[in-house]
């Protein structure tokens, strides 16, 4: 057998002899490597969701509370992976809150006790709680009022077409609830933009209302907007008697 043939046979033996044993050894090596790596200490910033609950139906929060905070955890990588998959939720209880200023400091101890699974709270250390560490909100009596709806239109119709009158919205008004000081100052509520770029004849869009920075809840939240288009008069047509 030539040297080249011997090398080919040697390589074939390495690759294909005892394939099952070699695959099992490779998998075991990967598992051992993963175990060693995930046992190493690590520090990581993870996001914890903040949920306000228990507020009386007669009250409303003025402003938008934070929906999450960044928290720095230290521990074994495998435990940090488990925490990342657990969707941590920190509930803020408003059950005993009345009208007026509200202040609540978020501490590492509170996050560990209320937001982490018990088995992870024992093995993970919280080294830092990012801003906002303190919730400062105002609570007001809730008010309700019917508000007129207007459609927000953007873009230009197809060449030679124009809007035929104002957009038609259904319903024409919605019931809005929220902090009294906000609800009483609202006159209108607009929809999210309706794009009419290159449109012609007639279109209908189901769009959501856009309260902007106002902390109000409209009902219903979806509005049907109808827009009609007609052909734009040319200069020659407009000049005819």
C-alpha positions in Angstrom: 0.0 0.0 0.0 1.3 3.4 -0.9 2.0 6.1 1.6 -1.0 8.1 0.4 -3.3 5.1 0.7 -2.1 4.5 4.3 -2.8 8.1 5.2 -6.3 7.8 3.8 -6.9 4.6 5.8 -5.6 6.2 8.9 -7.8 9.2 8.5 -10.8 7.0 7.8 -10.1 5.1 11.0 -10.0 8.3 13.0 -13.2 9.5 11.6 -15.4 6.4 11.4 -14.1 3.8 13.8 -16.2 3.7 17.0 -18.3 6.6 15.9 -20.8 6.1 18.7 -18.2 6.2 21.4 -16.5 9.2 19.9 -19.9 11.1 19.7 -20.6 10.2 23.3 -17.2 11.4 24.4 -17.7 14.7 22.5 -21.1 15.3 24.1 -19.7 14.5 27.5 -16.9 17.0 26.9 -19.3 19.7 25.9 -21.4 19.0 29.0 -18.4 19.2 31.3 -17.3 22.4 29.6 -20.8 24.0 30.0 -20.9 22.9 33.7 -17.5 24.5 34.4 -18.3 27.7 32.6 -21.8 28.1 34.1 -20.3 27.6 37.6 -18.1 30.6 37.2 -19.2 33.8 39.1 -20.5 36.6 37.0 -22.1 40.0 37.3 -24.9 41.1 35.0 -27.5 43.8 34.6 -31.0 42.5 34.2 -34.3 44.2 33.8 -37.0 43.8 36.5 -40.6 44.6 35.5 -42.4 47.0 37.9 -46.2 46.6 38.2 -48.5 48.9 40.2 -51.5 47.0 41.6 -54.3 47.3 44.1 -55.2 51.0 43.4 -58.8 51.7 44.3 -61.2 52.0 41.3 -62.1 55.6 42.3 -58.4 56.7 42.0 -55.9 57.2 39.2 -52.2 57.8 39.0 -51.1 61.1 37.5 -48.1 60.5 35.2 -46.7 57.3 33.9 -45.0 55.0 36.5 -41.8 53.2 35.3 -42.5 49.9 33.7 -39.0 48.4 34.6 -35.8 49.1 36.4 -32.2 47.8 35.7 -30.8 45.8 38.5 -27.2 44.5 38.8 -26.9 40.9 40.0 -23.9 38.8 41.0 -23.8 35.1 41.2 -23.1 31.9 39.2 -23.8 32.2 35.5 -26.2 29.3 35.6 -28.3 31.1 38.2 -28.3 34.3 36.2 -29.5 32.4 33.2 -32.4 31.0 35.2 -33.2 34.5 36.5 -33.2 35.8 32.9 -35.7 33.2 31.9 -38.0 33.8 34.9 -39.4 37.2 33.9 -39.0 38.9 37.3 -41.9 41.0 38.4 -41.8 43.5 41.3 -45.4 44.4 42.4 -45.9 47.8 44.0 -49.0 47.7 46.3 -51.3 50.7 46.1 -54.1 49.1 48.2 -53.7 51.5 51.1 -52.9 54.6 49.0 -55.2 57.6 49.0 -55.3 60.9 47.0 -52.1 62.9 47.3 -48.3 62.4 46.8 -46.9 58.9 46.8 -43.3 58.0 47.4 -41.8 54.5 47.4 -38.1 53.6 47.6 -37.2 50.4 45.8 -34.5 48.5 47.7 -32.4 45.5 46.9 -34.0 43.7 49.8 -37.5 44.3 48.4 -36.5 43.1 44.9 -34.9 40.0 46.4 -37.9 39.2 48.5 -40.7 40.0 46.2 -39.4 39.8 42.6 -37.1 36.8 42.6 -38.0 33.1 42.9 -37.1 31.9 46.5 -34.4 29.5 45.3 -32.6 32.3 43.3 -33.0 34.9 46.1 -30.8 32.7 48.3 -27.9 32.4 45.8 -27.9 35.8 43.9 -26.6 39.1 45.3 -28.0 42.4 44.2 -25.1 44.9 44.0 -26.9 47.9 42.5 -30.4 49.2 41.7 -30.4 51.7 38.9 -32.7 54.8 38.6 -35.5 55.2 39.3 -34.8 53.9 42.8 -37.5 56.1 44.2 -41.1 56.2 42.8 -42.6 59.7 43.2 -46.1 59.9 41.9 -49.3 61.8 42.5 -52.6 60.0 43.0 -55.9 61.8 42.2 -59.6 61.0 42.2 -60.6 59.4 38.9 -62.9 61.3 36.5 -64.8 60.2 33.4 -65.9 62.4 30.4 -66.8 62.0 26.8 -64.2 63.4 24.4 -64.5 64.2 20.7 -62.3 62.1 18.4 -60.3 63.5 15.5 -58.4 61.6 12.9 -54.7 62.4 12.3 -54.0 62.2 8.6 -50.5 62.1 7.0 -49.2 61.9 3.5 -50.6 62.9 0.1 -53.1 61.0 -2.0 -52.3 59.7 -5.5 -51.5 62.3 -8.2 -54.6 63.9 -9.4 -56.7 63.0 -6.3 -57.6 65.0 -3.2 -59.5 64.4 0.0 -63.3 64.9 -0.3 -64.2 66.5 3.0 -63.1 65.7 6.5 -62.3 62.2 7.7 -65.3 60.4 9.2 -64.6 58.7 12.5 -66.8 56.0 14.2 -67.5 56.5 17.1 -67.3 60.3 17.0 -66.5 60.4 20.8 -65.2 58.1 23.4 -65.5 57.8 27.2 -62.2 58.8 28.8 -61.2 58.0 32.3 -58.1 59.1 34.3 -56.8 61.6 36.8 -59.4 64.4 37.3 -57.0 67.2 36.5 -56.1 65.6 33.1 -59.6 64.5 32.1 -61.2 67.9 32.8 -58.6 69.7 30.5 -59.0 67.4 27.5 -61.1 68.7 24.6 -60.2 66.3 21.8 -58.4 63.0 21.4 -56.6 62.1 18.1 -56.0 58.8 16.5 -52.6 57.4 15.5 -51.6 58.7 12.1 -53.5 57.4 9.1 -51.2 57.4 6.0 -53.0 58.3 2.8 -49.9 58.2 0.6 -50.9 57.2 -3.0 -54.5 56.4 -1.9 -57.5 57.1 -4.1 -61.3 56.7 -4.1 -62.1 55.5 -0.6 -60.2 53.8 2.3 -61.1 52.6 5.8 -58.7 52.1 8.6 -59.1 50.6 12.1 -56.7 52.7 14.2 -55.9 53.2 17.9 -56.3 56.4 19.8 -53.2 58.3 20.8 -53.5 59.8 24.3 -49.9 61.1 24.0 -48.5 62.0 27.4 -52.0 62.1 29.0 -52.4 59.3 31.5 -56.0 58.5 30.4 -57.8 55.4 29.2 -60.2 55.7 26.3 -63.1 53.3 25.7 -63.2 52.1 23.0 -59.6 52.3 22.1 -60.0 51.5 18.4 -61.6 53.9 15.9 -62.9 53.3 12.4 -61.7 56.1 10.1 -63.2 56.5 6.6 -61.7 58.8 4.0 -63.0 59.6 0.6 -61.1 61.0 -2.4 -62.2 62.7 -5.6 -60.3 63.6 -8.6 -58.7 67.0 -8.3 -59.8 69.6 -10.9 -57.1 70.5 -13.4 -56.3 74.1 -14.3 -58.2 73.7 -17.6 -61.3 72.3 -15.9 -61.3 75.0 -13.2 -61.1 77.7 -15.9 -64.3 76.6 -17.6 -67.4 78.7 -17.0 
